[in-house]
């Protein structure tokens, strides 16, 4: 298969990219890492008149800490995030999820913003952003807006990005002290998209009681599923085996997955409960000092 014909532009600034996107509207596609767009072009699933390559815009890449958040440019390579000591220290859930995204060759080219804008319902990064309550920074003709995950993700491969807009950054809250995290998933083979994945975070106080928890799932709906009731089971008490079991049950009750050729809805629902329990148990252990993915 060969891509359809298209024009190509490689702007060197955000302003130039926005001007091109504004001029061409729905006829333009943004090229970031190309891990999703290039196969879609080759199969002619998309037929843009112009491809706007944003790889030569330095302002769109980088990782920095700003006002209690970790700000990651949309063009930051996934491998750079995976290897970042700042990410491991300040946002351990993201660090935990990164090695599970495809293979390292994919992460060498794939970008944070490209994955989020593609909005694959089985991808890891949307679940991480949803679990942490992050913000997605979008810039367009009307200026800048910051969107919560539930505002940004609409359905399968669909976001609220308007023609002429560009995802420029994602902002994730810095984890509080004594926070343990875990990202666990089940896939047919290593590197495949997850059949079900769970992002979990648990914060303990000095007495070992849970003062904060979050759970989000991927692969079980058209967008990431935040299992707020499952996380709430742990808050206010010690996260013992009974609480973890109940959290898993509530997570399974919160999802409505579809069946496909890879797994039935019943299987995904069952696995959602099991993985939620495992992810929370691992996060608790790490918050207690028994693992690496924990903030000091």
Buried (B, 14 or more C-beta within 10 A) or exposed (E): EEBEEBEEBBBEBBEBBBBBBBEBEEBBBBBBBBBBBBEBBEEEEBEBBBBBBBBEBEBBBEBEEEEEBBBBBBBBBBBBBBEBEBBBBBBBBBBBBBBBBBEEEBBBBBBBBBBBBBBBBBBBBBBBBBBBBBBBBBBBEEEEBBBEBEBBBBEEBEBBBBEBBBBBBBBBBBBEEBBBBBBBBBBEEEEBBBBBBBBBBBBBEEEEBBBBBBBBBBBBBBBBBBBEBBBBBBBEEEBEEEBBBBBBBBBBBBBEBEEEEBBEBEBBBBBBBBBBBBBBBBBBBBBBEEBEBBBE
